Each structure stands twice: as C-alpha cells, then as structure tokens.
Amino acid sequence: MGGEKLTLAVDAEPLLLKVIRRVLPFSRDILLSVAPHQIPYVSTVLSGIISLYGIRTVEDRLPEWEGPSEGDEKRSGPLAGIVAGLEACASEWLFVCACDMPKISEAVVRTLWKHGDKSASVVVPFLGGYYEPLHAFYRKTCLPAATALLDRGRRKTTAFYDAVRVSPVTEEFFSHLPGYKRSFENLNSKSDLERMTGLL
C-alpha cells in the first residue's frame, strides 16, 4: 500500500470510520488495537472519532522475545493486536476485524457466530481452503496459546490454531447471503483503494 492502513481515507473520510459504522450495530464495546508508533496519530487525528463512538484504544501486546528484532514496530502485527484485545475485552468472546475491511457485513458476522461451535476457542470462516483470521471470533481461552506464540517471536495469526480448538465455518453457510464475499475484502494496494472510491 505504501503507507499505514490506519491512516487511509476513502472519499475524504477515514477508512476506519467506515469500518466502525459497519460494526456498531452488533458491537457493545469497540476496541482499537494500535502499534506503539501509531499512538500519536490515533491520539490526535482520530481522537474525535474515538471520543464520538466511545472507542477504547489498546496498545499491541508486543512479545517478550529476546531474539533478533527489527524494532517494536516491525514486531507488532495482527497477532499482537488480537492478544491485546483479548486481554482488554470484558466479554468472553471478541470479534476481530481489520481496519481495512470497509464492507464488513452484519449478516455475515451473525451467520458466522450462529454456525460456529461455542465450545471452541476460535470461530473462523474457512473459504477456498483458507482461514479468514481477521474476520473471526476469538475466545479468552485461546490467550495462553496466542501469547506463548507471540513471546516466541512468531507473528503468523493462524500459527496458534494447532494449539486450540478451532471451529471453521465453511462457505456453504454464507452462500445464501447476497454479496457475502465482500465482507471479507480488504485493501492491499493503491488500486484497491482507488476502486473503493465512490462505492462506500
């Protein structure tokens, strides 16, 4: 993308705001997990949005790993954000989505929850042979495994899935929802961003 996704704007409006509006109808408490280097931007440019919607910000849970490092910013990532969110949330379950998924669908999220096994630690879409870990539900019971992985210097979100019970929800459960695949779309390039302009 060539820059911070958190700072992206579509049609002169922060992309994050578009995501927030999508999740508000089914969220009692919204947490925004940010890397240490993003805090100045969040506390200034995004402060109005955070105050308006009562969002709580949490700092990414960085690893206690003492191995080679490219700096705290590089060691942060989705897994660090998930761990921080789970540590901070008041409920047993946390729905996680990325800040660059502006077409999150309430119907898709509710369908995911409905068909997931609540005795598992992760309820995650499984589409086309792949997990969608940044459009998934995480239970506090997965914290030990996720934290242990993070502290070993691992960053891949799904790497701890082998250590917990995962409930994959396959495409057949979403296929009746018109345009359900759009809920999983994220922005990975400038062309993606240009394509979204005027459509959100």
N, C-alpha and C positions, 0 to 999 in steps of 0.2 A: 504493500500500500504506500510505502514511502513515508510513513509517519505514524503517530499514535492514533489508534482507532477510537480511543475515548474522546479525542478532540474533533472527530469528524462531524460535518454538518451536511444535511440534505435539505435543499430548498431553504437555505439560510437558517435552519433550525438544528440544534444539536441532535445527532443521531440517537444519543442516549435518551433524550426526551421522548422520542418516538417509541422506543422500547418500553420506557416506563409507562406510557399511556396504554400500551398493549397488555401489560401485566397487572395494572391496577385493579381491574375487575375481579381478579381471583387471588389477590395478594393482600394479606393483612399487614404485613411488615416487609418493606423492601430494603435490602442491604446492598450497598455498592462496595465491592471489594476492589481496592486500588493498590498498585505497586507504590513503594516509597517515593519514587521520583514523580509520581502523578499527583501527590498530595497538594502541592502548591496550585496546580491547575484546578483541582476539584474544589479547594477551599476559596478560590477567587471566582473564576469564570462560571463554575457550576453551582456556586453557593445558593443562588436564587432558586434554582430548580430543586436542590436538595431541601431547602427550607420549605418551599411551597408544598412538596409532596411528602414531607416528613421522613425523608430517606435517612437511614443510618449508614455512615461510611465506616468501613473496617479496613485495616491495613493488611495486605497479603501476609500470610504466615510464612516467613522465609525459613529455609532449612537450617538446622543446626549442624549441617555438614561442614567438615573442615578440609575437604579435598580441594582440588584446583577450582578456581572460580573466575568468572568473567565480570564479577561485580554483582551486587544485590539486584540491580535492575534486570540483569540477564538471567538471574536465578529465579526470579519471580515468574509467574505464569498461571494458567488456569487451575492447576492442582493447588497452588498456594492460595488462590482465591477461594476455592471450594473448602479447603481446610479452615481458612479464616471465617468463612460464612457459617460453617457448621459449629465452630466454636462460639460464634456470636449469636446465633439464632436461638430464640426462646422455644421454638417448637421442635418436635421430634424429627420432622421431615423438612427439607429445604429443596425448593425448586431452583435449579441453576440454569441461567441462560446467559449468552454472551451479549456484550453491549453493542454488537454489530448485527443483531438479528431483528430488524425492524418489522418483520411480518409474523412475529410470534402469534399463534392463533390460540385463543382461549379454548375453542372446541378441541383442538389437537391436544393441548395440555390436559384438559379434563379427561379425554379419551385415554391418554397415556396413564393417568392416575387410576382410572376405572379398571383398566385391564392389567395393571401391574400387581404382582404378588406383594402384599404389605408385610409379609414375614421376611422379605429380603432386605438388603441394606441399600440396594441401588435399583431403581426402576428407570429403565433407559430404552429409548427407541432403538430398534435394530433394523436398519433399512439397507437393502442392497448388499448384505453381507458385512455391514459396518455399524458400530455403535455410534450414537449421536450424544456424546458425553456432556456437551454444553447445551443440552435441551433435555434435562433429566432430573429425576428426584433422587436426593441423597438423604439417607437416614443417619442419625448421630452414631449408630452402631458401626459405621464404616470409618469413623475418625481414627481409631488406633492404627488401622492398616494404611490409611491415606497419609497420616502423619509420619509413620515409620518409613514409608516410601520416600516422602519428601526429605526426611532427615538423612536419607542415604544418597541424596543428590539426584534422585530421579525426578523427572518432570512430566513424563507422559501421563495424561489423566487416567487412561484406562489400565495402566500398569498394575494398580492395586486391585483390579476387579477379580483377579485369580484368588485373592485372599479373603474375599467376602462373598456373600450370596447375592447374585445379580439376577434380576427379573427382566429379561429382554421382551419388549413389546414389538411384535413384528408388523410389517406393512399392512397385512390383511385387516388389522384392527382400525387403520386410519383411512383405508381406501374409499370408504363411503363418504368421506368429507371432501367437498369440492376444494381443489387447490391446496390440499393438505401439505404438499411438499414445500410450499412457500414458507411454512412455519419454520423449516429447518435451514433456510437460506441465510448465509452470512456474507459479508462483504470482504473479499480478499484482494481486490485490485482496484485501481482507479477507474477502470472500465465498469466494474460492478457498481461503483459509486455513481458514475455518470448515468448508468442505466436506471438507477433508482430515482434520479432527479425527476420530479414532476409526477411520480407514481405513488408517493406516500402521502 
